């Protein structure tokens, strides 16, 4: 079997898998992250032809600790689709996700297309129109101890997301100084900081722009970018409710239906 056919075979397995019917890890069967991104791209292309609308990207492993845990020296990215959206402050059916987790994030919305060339921090900042307090619900497809390569191939475990109220962004907005409080079942469980995300969510956007350019892709006006979790990831169970708030910016909530 040639290399492309091999990657397409793995892509099909991942496309048909989910947390309810997981597949074995694949990082030992492919040649590193570029093969993994090629697998991801195969599936993104097929999903687009099936009518799914790509609306942005998520970036994971934006802390050094997470990178060490999953065997990488940089973040990873995956694609977000419109059908993954969950309305703020609504109930999520238990059957929607197999092993959902919860992350509290800052999301950036782009005002304009970004070129492939390297951009300054000021150019990156000027490309942002708005930002959100948000939740992400990752739910992966693998059995066993997966690593960053598996995550890349699995579209970074992108499964669901909840956006809070849109807030206009300006050059004076100091994203790195923002802090988030996360409540689970009405009890404070963690506090985190936007500086946990590569020092500043703007650095996450800059990294993503360069990573996509390396693979002949660009970011587009109107897309949203999930910039990594400000707080430790939380396992979600049926009946759990979550509320994340950044004081002075906004909040976002969801709850998981009981079985």
N, C-alpha and C positions, 0 to 999 in steps of 0.2 A: 504494500500500500504506500503511495507517495505521501509526502508531508502534508500537502493541502487536504487530501482525502482523510488522513489521520485526524487533522484538526477539526474538519467538518463532522467527523463521526463523534468526536468528543463534544462538539458544540451541540449536536442533536440530542445527545444524552442529557446535557445540562438544560437544554430548552424544554425537554419533556419532564425534567425532574422538578421537585420542590421539596419543602420540608416534610411533606407527607409521604413522599416516595424518593428518599435521598439516594445519592450515588456515591461510590467510593471516591476518595481523593484522587486527583489526577496529576499532581505536581511532579511525580516521578516518571510520568509518561510523556512529558513535553519538555522542550528546551527553554526553560526560564520564562521571565515575564513577557517577553515579546510574543512568544507563542500564545501565552495566556491572553494578552490583549488582542491578538488575531482571532482567537476563539470568541472573545467578547464581541469583537466587531462583526464577526459572522452572524451572531445571534441578533445584535442590534439591527443589522441590515435586514434580516429576515423579519424581525418584529415590525420594522417600519413598512415593509411591503405588505404585511398583514393588516396594516391600518393603525398600528399603535403610534401615538404622537410623542416624540422625544421632546421634553421640555427643559432639560438641563442635565446637571451632573451632581453626583455626590463624591466627596473626597473622604477617604477613611485613613486611619493610622496617621493622624496628624500630630501625634506625640511620640517622643523617642521611646517611651516605655511600650507603647503599642507596637511600634516598629520592631523592637527587640523581641517581643512576644511572638510575633508572626514572621520573623526571619527576613526582614527587609530593612533597607537603609533610607527609604523614602516612602511617602504616602502612596496610595493606590486610588484609582477612580473607577466609577461605574456610571451608567446612564440612568436618568430618571424619566419615567413616562407618565403621561397624563392620567392613565388609568390606575396609577398607584396612589393618587391623591385621596385623602380622607378629610372630610370637613372638620374644622375646629370644633371642639366641645361636643363631639358626638360619640355614640357607642359603636364599638367595633365587634362584629360577630366573631365568636371563638373559632369558627370554621375557616376564617379568612387566612390565618397564619398558623403554621405548625409549631414553631418554637420562637415566638416573637421576643425581641428585646427592645429596649427603649433608650434613645439618646436625645439629649437636649442640645440644640444647635442654633447657630446664626446662619441665616440664608441670605445671600446677596442676589439681587436682580440686576441684570445688565441693561444699560441704556443704549448701548451701541455694539456693533460687531467689533471683535478684537482681531487684529492682524496676527500673522505668524511670527513677526519679528519680536525680539525682546523688548519689553516695555518697562519704563521707570515706575516707581511706586506712585508718583503723581499721575501718570497716564492710567495706571490700573485703577486708582481711586476715582478718577474722572469718568471712568466707564461705568460706574455703578449708579443706578437710579433710585434704588430702594433696598431696604433690608427687612428681615422678619425674625421674630422669635419663633422657633419651630421645633417639632419633634420628628425624629426619623425612626422607622420600625424596620430594622434589618431582619432578614429571615433566610438563612442559607440553604443550600441544596446538598451538603456533603455529610457523609458518615465519617467518623474518625477525626483525628487532629489535623485540621486543614491549616495551610499557611497562606502567605500573601499571594503566592502564585495561584493557588486554588481560588482565593477570593477574587482576583482579577478576572479569571475565566468565568466565574459565577456572577459577573456584573456587580462585583463588590457587595453581594448579598442585598442589593436594592430591592425592597419589597413594598414599603409604604411610607408615606410622609404626611405630616399635618402642618399647615402654615398658620401662624397667627396673623394679626392685623398688619397690613403693609404700612411701613414707615419710610418716609422720604429720607434719602441719604444726601449729605452734603460734605464738602471738604473738611469741615470742622468736626465731623463725627469721629470720635475716638473709639473705634471698635475694640481695640486691645484692652481698654480699661473696663469694659462691661463685665458684669458678673451675673450668674444665673443661680437661682434656687430651684431645686427639683423636689416636688412633693409626690409621694406615693401613698395613696389611700389617706390623703389629708395630713400626712406627717412628713416633715422635712427630712429628706434622706441624704441630700448632698448639696454642696455649693461648689460652683466651678467658675472658671474665668476664660474669657475669649483669648487671653494670652496663651492658654493651653494649646491653641490651634496654630502651630508653627510660629508662635509669638504674636500673631495678628491674623485675623481672617483675610486681610489683604494679601498676606504672604501665601495663603492657601490658593487664592485666585491666581496669583502670579505663577505659582508652581503648576497649577492646572493648565493655564494658558500655554506654558512652555511644553508641558508633557503632551498636550494635544497637537501642538505645532510639530513636534518631533514625529508624529504619526500622520502628518498632513491633514489635520483637522483644526477647526477654529471655533471659538465661541461666538454666539450670535446674540443680537439684541433681543431682549425679552426672556432669555433663558435665566433659570435660577441655579444657584450653586450652593449646595450644602457643604459647609466648611469644616465639619468634624465636631465631635461632641465636646462641650464645655465641661460636662460632668461625667462621672463613671457610668458605664453602660449598666442597665438594669434589666434583669430577666422579668418579663411580663407574664402573669398568670391570669386565667379567667377570673373575672370579678375585680381585677385591679383597676384603679383610676390613677391618672397622672396629671400633674399640673406643673408647668415650667414657667418661670417669670424672670424677666430682666427689669429691674426697677427703673421706671422712667421711660421704658421702651415699649413693653407689652408682655403678653402672656399667651399661652397655648395649652390646650387640655385635650385629653381623650380618655375613654374608659373601655375596658374589655368586658364583653358580656359574660355572665356566668354560664357554665355548661348546663 
